[in-house]
Amino acid sequence: MKEDFTFDSRLGIYIPDLRADWDQYSKANQEAILYHWERIRGSIPDRIADLEQEINHKQAQLADENDFPRSCQLNTEISELASIINDLWLWYRADQRVSGKVHH
């Protein structure tokens, strides 16, 4: 099953990395992949919550920061964390398209 997923260090989760078209997998393999994905997918909200805490911490630092270059750096870091959250939400919702194929 691990060969069907790749760790994305930016997102902090394993993401599907299917080597063949979905229909080329046996029904049993499809179900195993979906089961594994559901376990990963279930962890995404917790990962997002952790990133939101990081954003809140950086925003608090930004509120007290008087050094302009450091303020710019904090803003960049906040933007990157927000981008990661957005991508995680996309992956969280991606399941709806894949699982629909298996259940038909």
PESULRA-V647187 format. One record per backbone hydrogen bond with DSSP energy under -0.5 kcal/mol. NH is the residue of the N-H (numbers start at 0). CO is the residue of the C=O. E is the energy in kcal/mol with one decimal. If there is no record, write none. Layout:
nh=NH co=CO e=E
nh=NH co=CO e=E
This chain:
nh=3 co=0 e=-1.9
nh=4 co=1 e=-1.8
nh=5 co=14 e=-2.7
nh=7 co=12 e=-2.9
nh=8 co=6 e=-0.8
nh=11 co=7 e=-2.8
nh=12 co=7 e=-1.0
nh=14 co=5 e=-2.9
nh=16 co=3 e=-3.3
nh=23 co=20 e=-1.9
nh=24 co=21 e=-1.5
nh=29 co=25 e=-2.8
nh=30 co=26 e=-2.4
nh=31 co=27 e=-2.2
nh=32 co=28 e=-2.8
nh=33 co=29 e=-2.6
nh=34 co=30 e=-2.4
nh=35 co=31 e=-2.5
nh=36 co=32 e=-2.8
nh=37 co=33 e=-2.6
nh=38 co=34 e=-1.6
nh=39 co=35 e=-2.0
nh=40 co=36 e=-3.9
nh=41 co=37 e=-2.1
nh=42 co=38 e=-0.6
nh=42 co=39 e=-1.6
nh=43 co=39 e=-0.6
nh=43 co=40 e=-1.2
nh=44 co=40 e=-0.5
nh=46 co=42 e=-2.0
nh=47 co=43 e=-2.7
nh=48 co=44 e=-2.3
nh=49 co=45 e=-2.1
nh=50 co=46 e=-2.0
nh=51 co=47 e=-2.5
nh=52 co=48 e=-1.9
nh=53 co=49 e=-1.8
nh=54 co=50 e=-2.4
nh=55 co=51 e=-2.6
nh=56 co=52 e=-2.3
nh=57 co=53 e=-2.5
nh=58 co=54 e=-2.7
nh=59 co=55 e=-2.0
nh=60 co=56 e=-2.0
nh=61 co=57 e=-2.5
nh=62 co=58 e=-2.0
nh=63 co=59 e=-0.9
nh=63 co=60 e=-0.7
nh=64 co=60 e=-0.5
nh=64 co=61 e=-0.9
nh=67 co=65 e=-0.7
nh=70 co=66 e=-2.3
nh=71 co=67 e=-2.5
nh=72 co=68 e=-2.1
nh=73 co=69 e=-2.6
nh=74 co=70 e=-2.3
nh=75 co=71 e=-2.2
nh=76 co=72 e=-2.4
nh=77 co=73 e=-2.6
nh=78 co=74 e=-2.4
nh=79 co=75 e=-2.3
nh=80 co=76 e=-2.3
nh=81 co=77 e=-2.4
nh=82 co=78 e=-2.2
nh=83 co=79 e=-2.2
nh=84 co=80 e=-2.3
nh=85 co=81 e=-2.3
nh=86 co=82 e=-2.3
nh=87 co=83 e=-2.5
nh=88 co=84 e=-2.3
nh=89 co=85 e=-1.8
nh=90 co=86 e=-2.2
nh=91 co=87 e=-2.6
nh=92 co=88 e=-1.9
nh=93 co=89 e=-1.0
nh=94 co=90 e=-0.6
nh=95 co=92 e=-1.3
nh=96 co=93 e=-1.0
nh=97 co=93 e=-1.3
nh=98 co=94 e=-2.7
nh=99 co=95 e=-0.9
nh=100 co=96 e=-0.8
nh=100 co=97 e=-1.0
nh=101 co=97 e=-1.0
nh=102 co=98 e=-1.8
nh=103 co=99 e=-0.5
